[in-house]
Amino acid sequence: MSSPALRLKFYIIFLALVLTTGVVGFIILEGLTPLDSIYLTIVTISTVGYGDITAKTDAGKVLGIFVILAGVGTFIFVAINSIELTLGRKEAIERTRKVNMIVGVFFSEAGTPLIRKLRGSITGSELLNTTLLVQPEWTEKDFLDAKTNMKALNFEIDIHTVDLLEIHQLLRGKRTLFVQLLQHPVLFEHEAFTDLLNAVFHLEDELSAREDFGGLPESDLNHLAGDTKRVVSLIVIQWLDYMLHLKTNYPYLFSLAVRTNPFSNTSSPVVR
């Protein structure tokens, strides 16, 4: 049980069993009322020992020893794991915040411009554009539905309409940024975004390896289309996740992101 949540659940169940055993046992063995039995069990586990109610029979004393040995240790473990779980959740929230800051930098510097340059070359882009017209009133379910639709959409890239030189210049200008992002330690826990960065980095490598984009054979263009499709399929999902993050945590940033939606033909930062 490596998970703090699983350990905490186990210790709480075990502590409840100890409490139940103590309460029922003291009622039967010592003839106490339910209230007195609960009181004695709690006092015993907490090792307070007021002495106003004590076990009189040998069997009751043995039960008391069991309650002390089993209950005290379990109570301590419950307290420790509760603290560990609370701190772990705070750390996870902080890591998520840092990851989303990195994702925001990516979209601001490279992701959004890349989407705008490739959008018109996506076959079936009408459905894609309609599905990704994020609205201010969208709920978490709307974002999840959009992700499901995007994962099921079998779009292709018309590589003949892609300005490969323009894409190359954009990605080459951000190469240092991509390297820095890939080296950031918090990204080890965000596999999906790491996959996107690797896909973008690979596309930049492919384009950099070619001296001229004119006269490329169809087989090579198809290869580049596959690399570009990989980037688009991953960037769409990450964009939706990032938009949901903004919607949940930064409404003012979300408002601007909705108005400048790269998948919209009428996007504008101007509030109308």
C-alpha positions in Angstrom: 0.0 0.0 0.0 2.3 2.7 -1.3 -0.5 5.3 -1.7 -1.1 7.5 1.4 -4.9 7.4 0.6 -5.0 3.6 0.6 -2.9 3.4 3.8 -5.2 6.0 5.5 -8.3 4.0 4.5 -6.8 0.8 5.9 -5.8 2.4 9.2 -9.2 4.1 9.6 -11.0 0.7 9.1 -8.7 -1.0 11.5 -9.2 1.8 14.1 -12.9 1.5 13.7 -12.7 -2.3 14.3 -10.6 -1.7 17.5 -13.1 0.9 18.7 -16.0 -1.5 18.0 -14.2 -4.4 19.7 -13.5 -2.2 22.8 -17.0 -0.8 23.1 -18.8 -4.2 22.7 -16.2 -6.0 24.8 -16.5 -3.6 27.8 -20.3 -3.8 27.6 -20.2 -7.6 27.8 -17.2 -8.2 30.1 -17.6 -5.2 32.4 -21.3 -4.7 32.3 -20.9 -1.1 31.4 -23.6 1.1 29.7 -23.0 1.9 26.0 -22.0 5.4 26.9 -19.6 4.4 29.7 -18.1 1.7 27.4 -17.5 4.2 24.6 -16.0 6.6 27.1 -13.6 3.9 28.5 -12.6 2.8 25.0 -11.7 6.4 23.9 -9.9 7.2 27.2 -7.9 3.9 26.9 -6.9 4.5 23.2 -5.9 8.1 24.0 -3.9 6.9 27.0 -5.4 9.7 29.1 -6.4 7.3 32.0 -8.7 9.4 34.1 -9.4 6.4 36.4 -13.0 7.2 37.1 -14.0 4.1 35.0 -11.7 1.1 34.9 -11.8 -2.5 34.0 -12.5 -4.7 37.0 -12.4 -8.2 35.5 -9.3 -10.0 34.2 -11.0 -10.4 30.8 -11.7 -6.6 30.8 -8.1 -5.9 31.6 -6.9 -8.1 28.8 -9.2 -6.3 26.5 -7.9 -3.0 27.8 -4.3 -4.1 27.0 -5.4 -5.0 23.4 -7.2 -1.7 22.9 -4.1 0.2 24.0 -1.6 -1.8 21.9 -3.8 -1.9 18.8 -5.6 1.5 19.2 -2.8 3.8 20.1 -0.5 2.8 17.2 -3.3 2.8 14.7 -4.5 6.3 15.9 -0.9 7.6 15.4 -0.8 6.1 11.9 -4.1 7.7 11.1 -2.9 11.1 12.2 0.5 10.7 10.3 -1.2 9.5 7.1 -3.8 12.3 7.3 -1.0 14.9 7.4 0.9 13.1 4.7 -2.1 13.0 2.4 -2.9 16.7 3.0 0.6 17.7 2.3 0.7 15.4 -0.8 -2.4 17.0 -2.2 -1.0 20.5 -1.7 2.2 19.5 -3.4 0.2 17.9 -6.3 -1.8 21.1 -6.7 1.4 23.2 -6.7 3.0 20.9 -9.3 -0.2 21.1 -11.5 0.0 24.9 -11.2 3.6 24.9 -12.3 2.9 22.5 -15.2 0.0 24.7 -16.4 2.2 27.8 -16.3 4.7 25.9 -18.6 1.8 24.9 -20.9 0.7 28.5 -21.0 4.1 29.6 -22.0 4.2 27.0 -24.8 0.8 28.1 -26.2 1.6 31.8 -25.9 5.0 31.5 -27.7 4.5 28.6 -30.1 1.4 26.6 -29.8 -1.2 29.2 -30.7 0.7 30.6 -33.7 1.3 27.0 -34.9 -2.4 26.2 -34.7 -3.3 29.3 -36.7 -0.8 28.4 -39.4 -1.9 24.8 -39.7 -5.7 25.2 -39.2 -6.5 25.7 -42.8 -4.6 22.6 -43.9 -6.6 20.2 -41.7 -9.1 18.2 -43.8 -12.5 18.2 -42.0 -11.5 21.4 -40.3 -15.1 22.7 -40.4 -16.1 20.0 -37.8 -12.9 20.7 -35.8 -13.5 24.4 -35.8 -17.1 24.0 -34.7 -16.3 21.5 -31.9 -13.5 23.8 -30.6 -15.5 27.0 -30.5 -15.2 27.2 -26.7 -17.8 29.5 -25.1 -17.6 31.3 -21.8 -20.5 29.2 -20.4 -18.8 25.9 -21.1 -18.7 23.4 -18.2 -16.2 20.7 -17.5 -18.5 18.3 -19.2 -18.4 20.4 -22.4 -14.6 20.2 -22.4 -14.6 16.5 -21.8 -17.1 16.0 -24.7 -15.0 18.1 -27.0 -11.9 16.0 -26.1 -13.8 12.8 -26.8 -15.0 14.2 -30.2 -11.4 15.2 -31.1 -9.9 11.9 -30.2 -12.5 10.2 -32.4 -12.0 12.6 -35.3 -10.0 11.0 -38.1 -8.7 14.2 -39.8 -5.8 14.4 -42.2 -3.3 17.1 -43.1 -3.2 18.5 -46.7 0.5 19.0 -46.7 0.4 20.7 -50.1 -1.4 23.7 -48.5 1.1 23.9 -45.6 3.8 26.6 -45.9 6.6 24.3 -44.7 9.1 27.2 -44.8 6.9 29.3 -42.6 6.3 26.4 -40.1 10.1 25.7 -40.1 10.9 29.3 -39.3 8.4 29.4 -36.5 9.6 26.2 -34.8 13.3 26.9 -35.4 12.9 30.3 -33.7 11.4 28.5 -30.6 13.9 25.6 -30.5 15.7 26.9 -27.4 12.3 27.3 -25.7 11.4 23.7 -26.5 14.7 22.4 -25.1 14.2 24.4 -21.9 10.6 23.1 -21.5 11.7 19.5 -22.1 14.3 19.8 -19.4 11.9 21.2 -16.8 11.6 18.6 -13.9 7.9 19.0 -13.3 7.1 17.8 -16.9 8.2 14.2 -15.9 4.7 13.9 -14.3 2.8 15.3 -17.4 3.3 12.6 -20.0 0.7 14.0 -22.5 2.3 17.4 -22.7 5.8 15.8 -22.9 4.6 13.8 -25.8 3.4 17.0 -27.5 6.7 18.7 -27.0 8.6 15.7 -28.4 6.3 15.6 -31.4 6.8 19.3 -32.1 10.6 19.0 -31.5 10.6 16.0 -34.0 8.7 18.0 -36.6 11.3 20.8 -36.3 14.1 18.3 -36.6 12.5 16.9 -39.8 12.1 20.3 -41.3 15.6 21.4 -40.4 17.1 18.3 -42.0 15.9 19.4 -45.4 17.8 22.1 -47.2 14.9 23.0 -49.6 11.2 22.3 -49.5 10.6 22.7 -53.2 10.4 19.6 -55.3 10.1 17.1 -52.4 8.8 13.8 -53.6 5.2 12.8 -52.7 6.5 10.0 -50.3 8.5 12.6 -48.3 5.5 15.0 -48.2 3.3 12.2 -46.9 6.0 11.6 -44.2 5.9 15.2 -43.2 2.1 15.1 -43.2 2.2 12.3 -40.7 4.5 14.2 -38.4 2.3 17.3 -38.7 -0.8 15.3 -38.0 0.8 13.9 -34.9 1.5 17.4 -33.6 -2.1 18.6 -34.4 -3.8 15.7 -32.8 -1.8 16.2 -29.6 -1.9 19.9 -29.5 -5.7 20.0 -29.7 -6.2 17.8 -26.6 -3.6 19.9 -24.6 -5.3 23.1 -25.7 -8.6 21.9 -24.4 -7.0 20.9 -21.1 -5.3 24.2 -20.8 -8.6 26.1 -21.6 -10.3 24.1 -18.8 -7.5 25.1 -16.4 -8.0 28.7 -17.3 -11.7 28.5 -17.0 -11.4 26.9 -13.5 -8.6 29.0 -12.0 -8.1 32.2 -14.1 -11.4 33.5 -15.5 -9.8 36.7 -16.8 -7.2 34.8 -18.8 -9.9 32.4 -20.0 -11.9 35.4 -21.3 -9.0 36.5 -23.4 -8.3 33.0 -24.6 -11.9 32.5 -25.7 -11.8 35.8 -27.6 -8.5 34.9 -29.3 -9.4 31.2 -30.0 -7.0 30.1 -32.7 -9.7 27.7 -34.1 -12.2 30.5 -34.7 -12.4 32.4 -38.0 -13.6 35.5 -36.2 -11.3 35.6 -33.2 -10.5 39.1 -31.9 -9.1 40.3 -28.6 -11.6 43.2 -28.8 -14.5 42.9 -26.4 -17.8 43.2 -28.3 
